[in-house]
């Protein structure tokens, strides 16, 4: 770390030895706000890596999109001042804001937008992103200010996809080293990236909205939640973006020193089951696992009772939400009978490979104990996140069970991909998701609701709970988002008192 950082040297050294803490120091500058986060981005290239930690930093802050999702989950203009859709749903027209500029100073014109979106739907971009634009057949510039998008079939999710990673607009003249130097039109630009430690942003000289009121922002990453809490109490942090130790909320009860903001998220915490393994391909085994886990008890232990119980891959803020949290009630005796019916009366051994994140490791201890009571022996393995978990679980599906939060909006659609790491295959579910996307818009919600019910009935995974959004900031830090309706930790309205 650089010289000149204001730290209590002995305390920081001790923290490093005992906890593996990173980012425990900060610059002594009233123009800098330091944000403490948990999962660090392995790269800054959104086209090459699907880690949610990347858009947390970059989406809307460094990269902008034609439209954005606001704090309440509504679509709002951004690079596009307006848009329209044809009656048949196969043609969209976007009218750009002629004030928009990249950090380089170049104009965000229609050619740049078309170039970037065509890249996002190409084979050069990771499949999970390009798939969101799979219905698109052509993206063309018409003059400097108009972009036309043509589809081969209706896509009722297109606008929301364009408001996320699939819709980021990259400066076409500066995209050779996106892993370290993202090139967008947002209010901030990246000035430093230390993998696993920090990402530094500063106000873009070409910011075309209201100029940021905070000159510099640092995302500082912690491997230990307790140390992160201590850093805010000691003054080395200004904000904890997502408090992962809710038991610590009481330590920030003094309103003269701190502001605690509670909101909602899209973060479904899922006990993921590898549906392609011999044991877990049997629905009875999956049902037994779901009935063996007291999810309310787990939530009390892991999140101090905060968060929302869910029964499918749908948060209550989605229009197709149905309360399915009681579909598989806690019943260990019934779970043991199901295991016996499936041929595992003498027990079953499963590997639970989880990311090294506080909520996941805490959940692991509870799940291991509960499954042991019905005769399932759980072999646990903590994997460094994101790189190791992404390689072992997400890419190679070398696991039986895992625990991870899925924070992308409308991410239930991932269950329709049989190659996704859950390896889930259900033709009826897949058909409903397809019809919801490409069928009549007025039937989309009903079909999504049907799909969510199938996912619950099939015990495809155990949808443990919806993660709460708890943000803690020093008094005087304002403009922070309340909810996590998108993948972005939006800095657009960030303010520090007195500035």
Secondary structure by P-SEA (a helix, b strand, c coil): cccccccaaaaaaaaaaccccccccccccccbbbbbbcccccccccccccccccccccccccccccbbbcccbbbbbcccccccccccccbbbbbccccccccccccccaaaaaaaaaaaacccccaaaaaaaccccccccccccbbbbbbcccccaaaaaaaccccccccccccccccccccccccccccccccccbbbbccccccccccccccbbbbbbbccaaaaaaaaaacccccccccccccccccccccccbbbbbbcccccccccccccccccccaaaaaaaaaacaaaaaaaaaccccbbbbcccccccccccccccccccccaaaaaaaaaaaccccbbbbbbbbcccaaaaaaaaaaaaaaaaacbbbbbbbccccccccccccccccccbbbbbbccccccccccccccccccccaaaaaaaaaaacccccaaaaaaaaaaaaaaaaccccccbbbbbbbbbcccccccccccccccccccccccccc
